Amino acid sequence: MNYSKRTDAILQRMREENADWLFITNPHNVRYLSGFTGSYASLLIHSEKRCILTDGRYAEQVQNEVDDYTPVIQGNRKEMQAVSDIVGDLSDQTLWFEGEHLSVARYTALCESAPAKRYQAKRGLVEQRRAVKDANEIGAIRRALQIAEAAFHKVLDFIHEGMTERELAHFLLDEMWRGGAVKESFDPLVLFGPRSSMCHGKPIDNPLKKGDVVLMDFGCLMPDGYNSDITRTVFFGRPSSELKEMYECVQAANQAAEDCLQANLSGARGDQFAREVIRKAGREEQFMHGLGHGVGLEIHEAPRMSPLSENDLAAGNVITVEPGVYVAGTGGVRIEDMIVLREDGCDVLNTSSKEMIVL
């Protein structure tokens, strides 16, 4: 990853808007700009100085991982005293900070330790750049997805009557670990039978029975920091006519979206491609979430596709396409792919089939 180039782009924005310093505290943004993977660090960026502030636990790690920033160890100083020692006199300077990530307590301590001419909260400054992936990032996400899909294929041979949702969730986790993941991207959502109508329900000791729908939403985090996210719905025994019709509706909505999505659309417009299919099937009220979200260093990041989305889609966005319908007392169906947006369409990263699977 070209961390120096990423920081250069941020500095260009700062020059254009007359900012002197930028204080980065979001751990994912710290990693994106510097490559540091520890759990505690912040960045202080200036046209003539780039520093990464951390504590003694990471003194060796920061030296090994970071090339473009000067490491500063906090030592016995309070955090904002260390920041003040780095930035010096700010009485005639402007400091940007991440408004959505710096707590009120830390902001108050910053103001007391390093009084500035002007503080300005910036929203999405780094996240907007993170939303557009380069070839290396897309390759990393593709590898994470391959591990998740390999686990899904093994699940199809493992599923058996009487097993519980929790048992199947742990099987997925074990297989992704064996494949090279460092952890799950989120707690797997594994739901059987009528419980699958809870689109974000948690697995419990609910045993699998013939005729049950099996909804599996899962993903993994790889050592390079990038995530995957996939949902597949299968049937353990012949599904009811309603569940079959629900599956066909969701499958058609998924395909309609992937046929039409491309860069330079709004997130709300992207959502409509799938939602219109579900609406025509008379199930719009049963599609109760947005169509998709960006995936990268975080499992949920920009951009979003939903009726409320205000963002636009861009070439290089890696986003999910996950229409679903959910009927209380009957069950739910969701099919989720990951795609890369292009100027004239999209590339689907998944290779696993979306045809109805009956086990």
C-alpha positions in Angstrom: 0.0 0.0 0.0 1.3 3.5 -0.9 0.8 5.2 2.5 2.9 8.3 1.5 0.7 8.9 -1.5 -2.5 8.7 0.7 -1.1 11.3 3.1 0.0 13.6 0.3 -3.6 13.7 -1.0 -4.8 14.7 2.4 -2.2 17.4 2.7 -3.3 18.8 -0.7 -6.8 19.2 0.7 -5.4 20.9 3.8 -3.4 23.4 1.6 -6.5 24.1 -0.5 -8.5 25.0 2.7 -5.7 26.7 4.7 -5.4 24.1 7.4 -2.1 23.8 9.3 -2.5 20.6 11.2 -4.7 17.5 11.0 -5.3 15.3 14.1 -6.4 11.7 13.2 -7.8 9.5 15.9 -9.9 6.9 14.2 -7.8 3.6 14.3 -8.9 2.6 10.8 -7.8 5.9 9.4 -4.5 5.7 11.3 -4.0 2.4 9.6 -5.1 3.6 6.2 -2.6 6.5 6.2 0.3 4.9 8.1 0.1 1.1 8.0 0.1 0.9 11.8 -2.0 -2.0 13.1 -1.8 -1.4 16.9 -4.9 -0.6 18.9 -3.7 2.8 20.2 -2.2 5.6 18.1 -3.0 8.9 16.6 -1.5 10.9 13.7 -0.5 14.6 13.5 -0.1 15.7 10.0 1.6 19.0 8.9 3.2 20.0 5.6 6.6 19.7 7.3 6.0 17.1 9.9 4.2 13.7 10.1 4.1 12.1 13.5 2.5 9.0 14.9 1.8 9.1 18.6 1.5 5.9 20.5 2.6 4.4 23.9 5.4 2.2 25.1 3.4 -1.0 24.4 3.9 -0.4 20.7 7.4 1.2 20.6 8.9 -1.7 18.7 5.8 -2.4 16.5 5.6 1.2 15.3 9.2 1.1 14.2 8.6 -2.1 12.3 5.3 -1.1 10.6 5.6 2.6 9.9 8.0 4.3 7.4 6.3 7.6 6.6 5.6 9.0 10.1 8.0 9.8 12.9 7.1 7.7 16.0 6.5 9.6 19.2 6.1 7.6 22.4 3.8 9.2 24.9 5.7 7.9 27.9 4.6 9.5 31.2 2.8 12.4 29.5 -0.9 12.7 29.2 -2.1 12.2 25.7 -2.9 15.8 24.9 0.3 17.1 26.5 2.2 14.8 24.1 0.1 16.3 21.2 1.0 19.8 22.4 4.7 19.0 22.5 4.5 17.9 18.9 2.5 20.8 17.4 4.0 23.6 19.5 2.4 27.0 19.4 -0.9 27.0 17.6 -2.0 30.5 18.5 -2.0 31.6 14.8 -2.8 28.2 13.3 -5.8 26.0 12.3 -6.1 22.4 13.5 -8.5 20.0 11.9 -9.8 17.0 13.9 -12.1 14.1 13.2 -15.4 15.4 14.6 -17.2 12.1 14.5 -14.3 10.3 16.3 -12.9 12.7 18.9 -14.9 12.5 22.2 -15.9 15.7 24.0 -13.6 14.8 26.9 -10.6 14.4 24.6 -11.5 17.6 22.6 -11.7 19.6 25.9 -8.3 18.2 26.9 -6.9 19.2 23.5 -8.1 22.7 23.8 -6.6 23.1 27.2 -3.3 21.6 26.3 -2.8 23.1 22.8 -4.8 26.3 22.4 -5.2 27.1 18.7 -6.4 30.0 16.7 -9.0 27.8 15.2 -10.2 24.2 15.7 -12.3 22.7 12.9 -14.2 19.4 13.0 -14.0 17.6 9.7 -16.3 14.7 8.8 -15.4 11.9 6.4 -12.1 13.5 5.3 -10.2 10.2 5.2 -13.3 8.0 4.8 -14.2 9.6 1.5 -10.8 8.5 0.2 -11.1 5.0 1.7 -14.4 4.5 -0.2 -12.5 4.3 -3.5 -10.3 1.2 -3.5 -7.2 0.7 -5.6 -6.2 -2.6 -7.2 -4.3 -3.7 -4.1 -7.3 -3.2 -1.9 -9.7 -4.9 -4.2 -7.3 -7.9 -4.4 -7.2 -8.0 -0.6 -11.0 -7.9 -0.3 -11.3 -10.6 -3.0 -9.0 -12.9 -1.0 -11.1 -12.3 2.2 -14.2 -13.2 0.2 -12.6 -16.3 -1.2 -11.9 -17.6 2.3 -15.6 -16.9 3.3 -16.9 -18.6 0.2 -14.7 -21.7 0.8 -16.2 -21.9 4.3 -19.7 -21.7 2.8 -19.0 -24.6 0.4 -17.8 -26.8 3.3 -21.0 -25.9 5.2 -23.1 -27.5 2.6 -21.6 -30.9 3.4 -21.7 -30.3 7.1 -25.3 -29.2 7.7 -27.3 -32.0 9.3 -30.6 -32.4 11.1 -30.6 -31.5 14.8 -27.5 -29.3 14.7 -28.0 -25.8 16.2 -27.6 -22.4 14.8 -24.7 -21.8 17.2 -23.0 -25.0 16.0 -23.2 -24.0 12.4 -21.9 -20.5 13.3 -18.9 -21.9 15.0 -18.2 -24.2 12.1 -18.1 -21.2 9.8 -15.7 -19.4 12.1 -13.4 -22.4 12.4 -13.3 -22.8 8.6 -12.5 -19.2 8.0 -9.7 -19.3 10.6 -8.3 -22.4 8.9 -8.4 -20.6 5.6 -6.1 -17.8 6.9 -8.5 -15.2 8.5 -7.4 -13.5 11.7 -10.9 -13.2 13.0 -14.5 -12.8 11.9 -15.6 -9.5 10.4 -18.7 -9.6 12.7 -20.6 -12.1 14.7 -22.1 -14.6 12.1 -25.8 -14.3 11.7 -27.0 -18.0 11.4 -30.7 -18.5 11.7 -33.0 -21.5 11.1 -36.6 -21.7 10.1 -39.0 -19.0 11.2 -36.2 -17.3 13.2 -34.6 -16.2 9.9 -37.2 -13.5 9.6 -35.1 -11.5 12.2 -32.8 -10.1 9.6 -30.1 -9.4 12.2 -30.9 -12.1 14.7 -28.2 -13.9 16.7 -27.7 -17.6 16.6 -29.0 -19.7 19.5 -29.4 -23.4 20.4 -32.2 -23.8 17.9 -32.1 -27.2 16.2 -32.4 -27.6 12.5 -35.5 -29.4 11.2 -36.6 -30.7 7.8 -38.2 -27.9 5.8 -36.2 -25.2 7.5 -34.7 -22.2 5.7 -31.1 -21.6 6.6 -29.9 -18.0 6.5 -26.1 -17.4 6.9 -24.5 -13.9 6.9 -20.8 -14.0 7.7 -17.4 -12.7 6.7 -13.8 -12.6 7.7 -10.9 -10.2 8.4 -7.6 -11.0 6.9 -4.1 -10.1 8.2 -3.9 -7.1 5.8 -6.9 -5.6 7.5 -9.5 -6.0 4.8 -12.9 -7.6 5.3 -15.5 -9.7 3.4 -19.3 -10.0 3.8 -21.5 -12.6 2.3 -25.1 -13.9 2.8 -26.4 -17.1 1.4 -29.8 -18.7 2.1 -30.3 -22.5 1.5 -33.1 -24.9 2.4 -32.9 -28.1 4.4 -35.5 -30.1 2.7 -38.1 -28.9 0.2 -39.2 -25.3 1.0 -42.8 -24.2 1.2 -44.3 -22.5 -1.8 -44.1 -19.2 0.0 -40.4 -19.6 0.8 -39.7 -20.6 -2.7 -41.5 -17.5 -4.1 -39.6 -15.3 -1.6 -36.3 -16.8 -2.7 -37.1 -16.2 -6.4 -38.1 -12.6 -5.6 -34.8 -11.8 -3.7 -32.7 -13.6 -6.4 -34.4 -11.4 -9.1 -33.8 -8.3 -7.1 -30.2 -9.1 -6.5 -29.7 -9.7 -10.3 -31.6 -6.6 -11.3 -29.3 -4.4 -9.1 -26.1 -6.0 -10.3 -27.3 -5.5 -13.9 -27.8 -1.8 -13.4 -25.4 -0.6 -10.8 -22.6 1.7 -12.0 -20.6 4.7 -10.9 -22.1 8.2 -10.8 -25.5 7.2 -9.4 -26.8 8.2 -6.1 -26.9 5.6 -3.3 -30.7 6.1 -3.2 -31.0 5.3 -6.9 -28.8 2.2 -6.5 -31.1 0.9 -3.8 -34.2 1.4 -6.1 -33.0 -1.2 -8.7 -33.6 -4.0 -6.2 -36.4 -2.4 -4.2 -38.5 -1.9 -7.4 -38.4 -5.7 -8.1 -39.5 -6.4 -4.5 -42.2 -3.8 -4.6 -43.7 -5.3 -7.8 -43.8 -8.6 -6.0 -45.9 -7.0 -3.3 -43.2 -7.4 -0.6 -41.8 -3.9 -0.3 -42.7 -3.7 3.4 -40.8 -6.9 4.0 -37.5 -5.4 2.7 -36.6 -3.5 5.8 -33.0 -2.4 5.3 -30.8 -0.7 2.7 -29.5 -2.5 -0.3 -25.8 -2.3 0.6 -22.8 -0.7 2.2 -19.1 -0.2 1.5 -16.6 -2.8 2.8 -12.9 -2.3 3.4 -10.9 -1.8 6.5 -14.3 -1.6 8.3 -17.2 -4.0 7.6 -19.6 -1.0 7.3 -18.1 2.0 5.6 -19.0 4.5 2.8 -20.8 4.5 0.6 -24.3 3.4 1.5 -27.3 2.3 -0.7 -30.6 2.9 0.9 -33.7 5.1 0.4 -32.1 7.6 2.7 -28.6 7.7 1.2 -27.2 11.1 0.4 -23.9 9.9 -1.0 -23.0 9.2 -4.7 -21.4 6.0 -6.0 -18.0 6.1 -7.6 -15.8 3.8 -9.6 -13.7 1.8 -7.3 -16.3 1.5 -4.6 -16.6 -2.0 -3.1 -20.1 -2.4 -1.9 -22.5 -5.2 -0.9 -25.7 -6.0 -2.8 -28.0 -7.7 -0.3 -31.7 -7.5 -0.9 -33.9 -9.5 1.5 -37.5 -10.2 2.4 -38.6 -11.3 5.9 -41.9 -12.6 7.0 -42.5 -13.1 10.7 -43.6 -16.7 11.5 -42.4 -17.9 8.1 -38.8 -17.0 7.7 -36.4 -14.7 5.8 -34.3 -14.8 2.6 -31.3 -12.7 1.9 -28.7 -13.0 -0.9 -25.6 -10.8 -0.5 -22.7 -10.3 -3.0 -19.8 -8.0 -3.0 -19.2 -5.9 -6.1 -16.7 -3.3 -7.5 -18.3 -0.4 -9.2 -17.0 0.6 -12.6 -17.9 3.6 -14.8 -20.2 1.4 -17.0 -21.3 -1.3 -14.7 -19.9 -3.5 -11.9 -17.8 -6.6 -11.3 -19.2 -9.2 -9.0 -16.5 -10.6 -6.7 -18.4 -13.7 -5.6 -18.0 -17.0 -7.3 -20.5 -19.1 -5.3 -23.8 -19.9 -6.9 -27.0 -18.0 -6.1 -29.3 -20.6 -7.5 -31.7 -22.2 -5.0 -30.0 -24.9 -3.0 -32.1 -27.6 -1.4 -30.1 -30.0 0.9 
